[in-house]
Amino acid sequence: MTQPSVDYYAFFQECAVETIEHFAKIAKEASGNRLLVGSYYGYYHGHYYANPYHFQDSGHYATWRMLQSPYIDFFGGPAPYIRRDIMLYPNGLTASIALHGKLWICEEDTRTHRSVSKATPHIGITEISQSETIAVMLRDYIAMTSRQTTAYLYDFISGWYRDEPTMDTIRRIHQLDEARLTMKGTLPSVAEVAIIYSEAFIPFAASRHAAAMVGEKFGPSSMDYWGVPVDDYLESDLETIDFSRYKVVIFANSFLYTNRLQKLIETKVAKDGRRLIFFGTPGVVGEDNCIYPENCEKLTGISIELEEPSVGKPLDTLWHQGTCHFQYTRYAHVKEEGSRALAHYVTDQKVAIAECMKNGSRRILCCHPFPDALVMRNLLGKEKVHVYTSGKSGLPAFYMAKPYIGVFSRRGGAQAVTLQEPAEIVVNLMTGEVLGENTAKIEFTMEKNASTVLLYTGSKEDFEKIPKITSIIEEEQ
């Protein structure tokens, strides 16, 4: 990217926010500061891979500036439209938004069986059935709640929800959400993994080809299948994040090297036995818009050799042969000296993932831009992160908004979830079936089509605050 382009895109992101802030200030002043004011903004995930139009051209990459505004109380938008049939995650970096005392609001516009749109994986519905609609709605609720967000339903004034089973499901979700707010065991997040995303790098990326970001297109769909809760943060918030409960911190795209980033990693993040994982080619871009491969070693302790971009091939790891089959672009490999290899490219056996000790902390460099669920489950489990799902009949999507847990699958079969500590009672929130008492191991069978199992896992006292499932029928009568 040429320097004028870098300067323009840096300006354009902030210009978009300052325009929003201008009108937000007017609304605040006109209402005597009485109204909550927000805007559609911060589509980090959904626009990240959507070149050429949506990426930097969208102006959505100055969330750091939005979070500083005293005139903005909330912002949000729809979830990314990529493969909603298998997962759902908010567009915004919700842990950072909550850190600043603001709210991300999701537009829940996933299609139902009553939608006239052609069924595709990207709109969430593939079978156009009532049961699939209910499964997806339950999945979306627990997915958004697990990321400290809320949502409003939007059907483009097309009657997507106008049938009794769908409205019953919406009422039940409302009951569960209201009850959760009153529980002693409710926690905003229990994540042991924090993922750090950079906005500072965005102006330096080429907008007309996917560059080092192509793997992100599939990355979030992998994340839902790791079997662990995660929190998403902005790199600009490193100084204010409380890292004390995180065992692993992942730097997803810290490609831009700054002295500030280096200092904060060493003095704030790489402490207390915490593990650091870096994706792609961290630190290789300097603030002068030149390439410095040696900066990768400064951040990670591991040296890389840059290559001509090529189509990435699967990896052979210490745990699985032939993983990471999704398309991605390969830009580098690890130099073997000074680190321990964890994975190789299948084509030439050059090192793709390696680990080392640097300044008393273990650091892992993965040249793949966003490895698949099999790789990540093993990496995180190796670092003592609690992995909740067993993958007994294939990996399901997993979401946790304590004391609720959601498991979504399109394959069905036997599934098992292991809690970190025993729950007094485990109940299927949509059937009322008690699955166990005083247990940390939960086993159940899912239908062999799109289905979501929504579980309560907590104290009996808190469970009594949840209206029984029959209450919906009684209200209608």
Sequence and secondary structure as in RCSB ss.txt:
>XXXX:A:sequence
MTQPSVDYYAFFQECAVETIEHFAKIAKEASGNRLLVGSYYGYYHGHYYANPYHFQDSGHYATWRMLQSPYIDFF
GGPAPYIRRDIMLYPNGLTASIALHGKLWICEEDTRTHRSVSKATPHIGITEISQSETIAVMLRDYIAMTSRQTT
AYLYDFISGWYRDEPTMDTIRRIHQLDEARLTMKGTLPSVAEVAIIYSEAFIPFAASRHAAAMVGEKFGPSSMDY
WGVPVDDYLESDLETIDFSRYKVVIFANSFLYTNRLQKLIETKVAKDGRRLIFFGTPGVVGEDNCIYPENCEKLT
GISIELEEPSVGKPLDTLWHQGTCHFQYTRYAHVKEEGSRALAHYVTDQKVAIAECMKNGSRRILCCHPFPDALV
MRNLLGKEKVHVYTSGKSGLPAFYMAKPYIGVFSRRGGAQAVTLQEPAEIVVNLMTGEVLGENTAKIEFTMEKNA
STVLLYTGSKEDFEKIPKITSIIEEEQ
>XXXX:A:secstr
  HHHHHHHHHHHHHHHHHHHHHHHHHHHHTTT S  EEE   HHHHHS TTTTTGGGT   HHHHHT TT  EE
EEE   S TTT    SS HHHHHHTT EEEEEE    TT  S   GGGS SS  HHHHHHHHHHHHHHHHHTT E
EEE  TTS TT SHHHHHHHHHHHHHHHHHTT TT  S   SEEEEE STTGGGS SSS GGGGGGGTHHHHHTT
SSS EEEEEGGGTTT   TT SEEEESS  B  HHHHHHIIIIIS TT EEEEESSTT B TTS B THHHHHHH
S  EEEEEEEE   EEESS SSB  S  EEEEEE STTSEEEEEETTT  EEEEEEEETTEEEEEE SSS  HHH
HHHHHHHTT    B  TTS  EEEEETTEEEEEESS EEEEEEEEEEEEEEEETTT  EEEEEEEEEEEEE SSS
EEEEEEEE HHHHTTS  TTHHHHHH 
